[in-house]
């Protein structure tokens, strides 16, 4: 099958898509017809050449009604209009959104649907059962690595619907392994496509300089899997060892548990919590940091580590899940055993003793790794290959099924 141009529907339930989805959509839109459907219609800036399909605003009741009536009218069916009107009178928002989605799929006629999270599968249950459009699912982070193994009902649900997907996209090889624990069939299509960076926007900072006071940085919302409590415990050990340092966590401001832990460990002078900041400010802070600390206990391949390596900020982290696919210990950065606070503190101490020449060698290797494994072009090409494999298999099986049906009729 020729993949010169196809209709691709990307769905994560909202227009406020992640950086990965936005980069993917922009790259795909250069050669394909790309649609993003969502229930959140308020978006100040939209990607050029990408078609946004509103399915009912969660913020505006009037717009929600207008969208519902629009999609019922698009079906050119009086009963569809009546059903939507009845659902509006009942305030049955979920049914209306489902009807809007069904009407949008008929209107767009996508060649392939790409769901970004397991949480949006319920919207596509009927599509998966009908097997008329190939659907692929992205496997990433908490939704694949943790949730099914903690909540039995979620595991049962996924095991019911996983066999109906035409293929799977995974953000790392470790996620593939966890996805296969949910369901694995002999013909399962698994494609690993790493996140891609627009490297021209993440320029490598030349001339690393050591500072009298080491500046340590972490980035990310406070969540148990981010391991910020382990990082603070490591900082306590660093202070006891006499290391002069400043540790900043972007995204941790306002968290009472972390504030209490910081005070309890006596780190109020050394540790700073910041709110989320714009990406430009992130780059600025990252370029001034001595190193990025990754205390996460569960990750795919973390974007922030990729960005740090691209810009030239050395990385030390727990060697969990997908991080070893990004960093070979001692070559592109440094990995220590997961949840080993003493090993993390020791890693920082050893880093502080390294010469500029030794650090520079690792920084250069890290940049090369990102250029090879995490370019935006490579991400788009990798996803195109996955789409081609899925579509080729889907059409071959459809043709085989049609031939078998014709033979039975004869």
C-alpha positions in Angstrom: 0.0 0.0 0.0 1.2 3.5 -0.9 1.4 5.9 2.1 1.8 9.0 0.0 -1.2 10.6 1.6 -3.7 9.3 4.1 -6.4 10.7 6.5 -5.2 10.4 10.1 -7.4 11.1 13.1 -5.4 11.8 16.3 -7.6 11.6 19.5 -6.7 12.3 23.1 -10.1 13.8 24.1 -9.0 17.4 24.0 -7.5 20.1 21.7 -4.9 20.8 24.4 -2.7 18.1 23.2 0.8 17.2 24.5 4.1 18.4 23.0 4.6 14.9 21.5 1.2 15.0 19.7 1.6 18.5 18.5 5.0 17.7 17.0 3.7 14.6 15.5 0.6 16.3 14.0 2.8 19.1 12.5 5.2 16.7 10.9 2.5 14.4 9.5 0.5 17.4 8.2 3.3 18.1 5.7 2.4 15.0 3.8 -1.0 13.8 5.1 -4.4 15.0 6.0 -4.4 15.3 9.8 -7.4 15.7 12.1 -7.4 16.3 15.9 -10.8 15.8 17.5 -11.6 16.9 21.0 -14.2 18.0 23.5 -12.2 21.0 24.5 -12.7 23.7 21.8 -10.9 26.6 23.4 -7.4 26.8 22.0 -5.7 30.2 21.5 -3.1 28.9 19.0 -3.8 26.1 16.5 -1.3 24.1 14.5 -1.1 25.2 10.8 -2.4 22.6 8.2 -4.1 20.6 11.0 -7.9 20.2 11.0 -9.5 20.6 14.4 -12.8 18.8 14.9 -15.0 20.1 17.8 -17.1 17.5 19.5 -18.8 19.6 22.2 -17.2 22.1 24.5 -16.8 21.3 28.1 -16.6 25.0 29.0 -19.4 26.5 27.1 -23.0 25.3 27.2 -24.2 27.3 24.3 -21.4 26.1 22.1 -22.0 22.6 23.3 -25.6 22.8 22.1 -24.6 24.3 18.7 -22.0 21.6 18.1 -24.6 18.9 18.9 -27.1 20.3 16.5 -24.4 20.8 13.9 -23.3 17.1 13.9 -26.9 15.8 14.0 -27.6 18.0 10.9 -24.5 16.6 9.2 -25.9 13.1 9.4 -28.8 14.2 7.2 -31.1 12.2 9.4 -34.3 13.4 11.0 -34.0 10.8 13.7 -30.4 11.8 14.5 -31.6 15.3 15.0 -34.5 14.1 17.2 -32.1 11.9 19.3 -29.7 14.7 19.8 -32.5 17.1 20.8 -33.9 14.5 23.3 -30.4 14.0 24.8 -30.0 17.7 25.2 -33.3 18.0 27.0 -32.2 15.2 29.4 -28.8 16.8 29.8 -27.2 13.5 28.7 -23.9 15.0 27.8 -22.0 11.7 27.4 -24.5 10.4 24.8 -24.3 13.6 22.9 -20.5 13.6 22.7 -20.6 9.9 21.6 -23.1 10.8 18.9 -21.0 13.8 17.8 -17.9 11.5 17.5 -19.8 8.9 15.5 -21.1 11.6 13.1 -17.6 13.1 12.8 -16.1 9.8 11.8 -18.7 9.3 9.1 -18.0 12.8 7.9 -14.2 12.6 7.9 -13.8 9.0 6.8 -10.3 8.6 8.3 -8.0 5.9 7.0 -6.6 5.3 10.5 -7.4 6.4 14.0 -4.6 6.9 16.6 -5.8 7.0 20.2 -3.3 8.6 22.6 -4.4 7.2 25.9 -6.1 4.1 27.2 -8.5 6.3 29.0 -10.2 7.3 25.8 -10.9 3.8 24.6 -14.6 3.9 25.9 -15.4 6.5 23.2 -14.3 4.0 20.5 -15.7 0.7 21.7 -18.2 0.4 18.9 -15.5 1.4 16.3 -13.2 -1.3 17.6 -16.0 -3.9 17.5 -17.0 -3.1 14.0 -13.4 -3.4 12.7 -14.2 -1.1 9.8 -11.4 1.4 10.5 -8.0 0.4 11.9 -7.3 1.9 15.3 -3.9 2.0 17.0 -3.2 2.9 20.6 -0.3 4.7 22.2 1.1 3.0 25.3 2.8 5.3 27.7 3.6 6.0 31.3 1.2 5.5 34.2 -1.7 4.2 32.0 0.3 1.2 30.8 3.1 0.7 33.4 1.1 1.1 36.6 -2.7 1.5 36.4 -3.6 -2.0 34.9 -1.4 -3.7 37.5 -3.0 -1.8 40.4 -6.6 -1.8 39.4 -7.9 -5.2 38.4 -11.0 -3.8 36.7 -8.8 -1.7 34.4 -6.7 -4.8 33.5 -9.9 -6.8 32.7 -11.2 -3.9 30.6 -7.9 -3.6 28.6 -7.7 -7.3 28.1 -11.2 -7.2 26.5 -10.3 -4.4 24.1 -6.6 -4.8 23.4 -7.1 -7.7 20.9 -9.4 -5.4 18.8 -6.6 -2.8 18.1 -4.9 -3.0 14.7 -1.5 -1.9 16.3 0.2 -0.3 19.2 2.6 2.6 19.5 4.9 2.6 22.5 7.2 5.4 23.7 9.8 2.9 24.9 10.8 -0.7 24.8 10.0 -1.1 28.5 6.5 0.0 27.8 6.2 -2.7 25.1 7.0 -5.3 27.7 4.3 -4.0 30.1 1.8 -3.8 27.2 2.5 -7.4 26.4 1.7 -8.4 29.9 -1.8 -6.9 29.4 -2.2 -8.8 26.1 0.0 -10.4 23.6 -1.0 -12.2 20.4 1.1 -13.8 17.7 0.3 -11.1 15.1 0.4 -8.1 17.5 2.0 -5.1 15.9 4.2 -3.2 18.3 6.0 -0.1 17.1 8.5 1.8 19.3 8.6 5.5 18.3 10.5 7.8 20.6 9.5 11.4 21.2 11.2 13.8 18.8 12.6 17.2 19.4 12.8 20.1 17.0 16.6 20.2 17.5 17.0 23.6 15.9 15.1 25.0 18.9 17.2 23.1 21.4 20.7 24.3 20.7 23.7 22.8 22.4 25.4 25.1 24.9 29.1 25.1 24.3 31.7 25.6 27.1 30.5 23.8 30.2 31.6 25.6 33.4 31.8 24.3 36.9 30.3 26.5 39.6 31.5 27.0 43.2 27.9 26.0 44.3 26.5 23.2 42.2 23.1 23.9 40.8 20.8 20.9 40.7 17.5 20.9 38.8 14.4 18.7 38.5 11.3 19.5 36.4 7.8 18.1 36.7 4.6 18.2 38.6 4.6 16.6 42.0 3.4 13.0 41.7 4.6 10.0 43.6 6.1 8.5 40.5 8.3 11.6 40.0 10.2 10.6 43.2 10.7 14.1 44.6 10.7 12.8 48.1 13.7 10.6 47.2 15.5 13.6 45.8 15.0 15.6 49.0 16.3 12.7 51.0 19.4 12.5 48.8 19.8 16.3 49.3 19.9 15.7 53.1 22.8 13.3 52.6 24.6 15.9 50.3 24.2 18.5 53.0 25.6 16.1 55.6 28.6 15.4 53.4 29.3 19.2 53.2 28.4 19.8 49.6 27.4 23.3 48.7 24.4 23.1 46.4 21.1 24.7 45.4 18.3 22.3 44.3 15.4 23.7 42.3 12.2 21.7 41.4 10.1 23.4 38.7 6.4 22.5 39.2 6.6 21.7 42.9 5.5 25.1 44.3 2.5 24.9 46.7 2.8 21.2 47.5 2.3 21.0 51.2 3.8 17.5 51.6 7.0 18.5 49.9 7.2 21.8 51.9 6.8 19.8 55.1 9.5 17.3 54.1 11.9 20.1 53.1 11.4 21.7 56.5 11.7 18.3 58.3 15.0 17.5 56.5 16.4 21.0 57.3 16.7 21.9 53.6 14.8 25.2 53.5 17.9 27.2 52.5 19.1 24.7 49.9 15.8 23.7 48.1 13.6 26.0 46.0 10.2 25.1 44.7 9.0 26.9 41.6 5.6 26.9 39.8 5.4 25.7 36.2 7.1 28.1 33.9 7.0 28.8 30.1 9.3 26.6 27.9 11.6 29.6 27.2 12.2 30.0 30.9 12.8 26.3 31.3 15.5 26.4 28.7 17.1 29.4 30.5 17.1 27.7 33.9 18.3 24.4 32.4 21.2 26.0 30.6 22.4 27.6 33.9 22.0 24.3 35.9 25.0 22.1 36.7 23.0 19.0 36.2 19.5 17.6 35.9 18.3 15.1 38.6 15.8 12.5 37.5 14.5 10.8 40.7 11.5 9.3 38.9 10.6 5.7 39.9 8.3 5.2 36.9 8.8 6.7 33.4 8.7 6.0 29.7 11.5 7.9 28.1 11.2 11.3 29.9 11.0 14.3 27.6 12.7 16.5 30.1 15.8 14.2 30.1 15.9 14.3 26.3 15.6 18.1 26.3 18.4 18.4 28.9 20.7 16.1 26.9 20.0 18.1 23.8 20.9 21.4 25.4 24.0 20.0 27.2 22.8 19.7 30.8 24.2 16.5 32.3 21.7 14.0 33.7 21.8 11.8 36.8 18.7 9.6 37.4 17.3 6.4 38.7 17.6 3.7 36.1 13.9 2.9 35.8 11.8 1.8 32.8 12.8 3.7 29.7 15.6 5.8 31.0 18.3 3.1 30.2 17.1 3.3 26.6 18.2 6.9 26.6 21.3 6.8 28.8 24.0 4.3 29.0 25.5 4.7 32.4 28.7 6.7 32.3 28.4 7.4 28.6 25.5 9.8 28.0 24.8 10.4 31.7 24.6 8.5 34.9 22.1 6.0 36.3 21.8 4.7 39.8 19.5 1.9 41.3 15.9 2.9 41.7 14.9 4.3 45.1 18.5 4.1 46.3 18.9 7.5 47.9 22.5 6.9 49.0 23.5 5.9 45.5 21.9 9.1 44.1 23.7 11.3 46.6 27.0 9.5 45.9 26.4 10.0 42.1 26.1 13.7 42.6 29.2 13.8 44.8 31.2 11.9 42.2 29.9 14.2 39.5 31.1 17.2 41.4 34.7 15.7 41.5 34.8 15.2 37.7 36.9 17.4 35.5 35.3 19.7 32.9 36.9 17.5 30.2 35.2 14.4 31.6 31.8 16.1 31.8 32.2 17.6 28.3 32.8 14.1 26.9 29.5 12.9 28.4 27.6 16.0 27.2 28.8 15.6 23.6 27.8 11.9 23.7 24.4 12.8 25.1 23.7 15.3 22.3 24.7 12.8 19.7 22.3 10.2 21.2 19.4 12.7 21.0 20.2 13.6 17.4 20.2 9.9 16.4 17.3 8.7 18.5 15.1 11.7 19.1 14.9 13.9 16.0 11.5 15.2 15.1 12.0 13.9 11.5 12.8 10.4 12.9 9.7 10.5 15.0 7.4 11.3 12.1 9.0 8.7 9.8 8.8 6.1 12.6 5.1 6.7 13.0 4.5 6.7 9.3 6.2 3.2 9.1 3.9 2.0 11.9 0.8 3.4 10.1 1.9 1.7 6.8 2.4 -1.6 8.6 -1.0 -1.4 10.2 -2.8 -0.3 7.1 -1.2 -3.0 4.9 -2.1 -5.7 7.4 -5.6 -4.3 7.8 -6.3 -4.2 4.0 -4.8 -7.6 3.4 -7.0 -9.2 6.1 -10.0 -7.3 4.8 -9.4 -8.6 1.3 -8.9 -12.2 2.6 -12.1 -12.0 4.5 -14.0 -10.7 1.5 -12.5 -13.5 -0.7 -13.6 -16.1 1.9 -17.1 -14.7 2.0 -17.4 -14.7 -1.8 -16.2 -18.4 -1.9 -18.8 -19.4 0.7 -21.5 -17.7 -1.3 -20.5 -19.6 -4.4 
